[in-house]
């Protein structure tokens, strides 16, 4: 039997949705009267909020558990998130953990912690998506930029991806609940809200509002200055959402729209519902609606059977788009996915070479996009202090990091002229505060 924990620490891995889930679990613990610890080593309860997208995710969990058990430490350990959902039985078999909870059941974390304190291992990997959000506590004080999950799960079944198995089917949260949470976040200090979903632009309700309608509703919230959304699927990039980029001033000029590959045969093998041409035509429509939009995407190199010529198609697509930012990865087989059983494994050294060439092209385009920002004036949302005295850091409308010397405070929106560009950030000088 363990003592009921009085302090907690949540460590989240992976995507923004995991960050959101981690914040909500922290709020659950705080609502139970627990206090946040500065780090895992000083906490009575450590929640490892895991991601299962990349290879060896499970081994990283065991490594973290091992570190926490060193030097006689014996905190209560809860493994949460997608690794818990996919590998729960293996975790229980191999590791000394107290709680295993999946991403759709973490609202039960307080009860599971109480069960573990009584001496019993507590496991919950059910998927009652509809009930989770209804029992979470009200949003507490937040930073100037906040995440808000509006959609979970995926029905696309890309052959390389575990999300449909760890997060379940696509489910949209109710319109009124999202608007209420957005208002609570603004009341708690948020100036910018990023709407989250595995396929966020698939969000809809019985009234057929669509994500564009939800964005227009949030646009009417007083005190909210910026709206973003991620991650989108090309199949759900509808006309109304594209028009919103032209018509809703608070909707920032940034779109993360993963393509994964530039060759149609590979896209079909991945079970992506778009082609190279249909993807590029979507981007043309978005740019027509919002010419200054920054585009972002995801790429996988070395998918089973990918030839050098097919990889060259990916490089040529990158050249055609000119991404402002991008994420790129080597193919990683995930147990239980169709791609893991496919023939034609690409040798590791070939994947390494292709990833280096792809990232060189993406870094080139990101540097070019940043350089083109020099001389522009834009509004920057101040998010935190920098390393130098008087230095503050914030985000441009195009999601670039901007550092400047200013007396502005965290949460201020300031008008800035961009004077210098690096590969990963911009330098600006303050012109005038845009909004208090």
Number of C-alpha atoms within 10 A of each C-alpha: 9 15 13 16 19 16 20 24 24 24 18 21 17 15 14 20 25 21 17 17 23 25 18 20 24 20 19 21 23 17 15 11 12 18 17 20 17 11 12 20 17 15 23 23 26 24 25 24 26 26 23 22 19 16 14 12 18 20 11 12 19 17 12 11 19 12 11 18 14 10 7 7 13 15 22 23 25 26 27 33 30 28 25 30 27 21 17 21 12 12 19 18 10 9 13 16 19 23 26 30 27 28 28 27 22 26 22 17 23 15 12 22 23 17 18 23 19 14 12 15 17 21 24 20 20 13 18 10 20 12 12 15 17 12 10 16 15 15 17 16 13 17 18 23 20 19 24 20 23 28 23 25 21 23 14 17 17 20 20 23 24 23 23 18 17 25 22 18 17 19 22 21 18 15 20 10 13 20 18 13 15 24 18 17 26 25 17 16 18 23 24 25 22 20 25 24 25 26 26 25 25 25 25 21 15 8 7 9 16 19 25 21 16 20 21 19 13 22 18 11 13 11 16 21 21 19 23 20 24 21 20 20 20 22 16 15 19 15 12 13 20 19 16 20 23 16 13 14 14 20 23 22 22 21 23 22 21 19 22 20 28 23 21 17 15 21 19 14 18 20 16 20 14 16 19 17 13 13 19 17 12 18 20 14 14 24 18 15 16 19 13 12 19 22 21 19 19 15 20 23 23 27 26 22 15 19 13 12 10 17 22 16 16 23 20 13 19 20 14 10 14 18 22 25 24 19 14 16 18 19 22 19 23 20 14 14 18 18 22 18 14 14 9 12 17 17 10 12 9 14 20 15 12 21 21 13 13 22 17 12 18 22 18 16 21 22 19 17 20 21 18 13 18 16 13 11 17 21 21 29 29 26 19 16 17 14 10 10 9 12 15 21 23 26 20 22 21 21 18 19 18 23 25 25 17 17 10 19 15 16 21 19 25 23 20 23 21 24 16 18 19 12 14 13 18 23 18 24 18 19 14 13 14 14 13 10
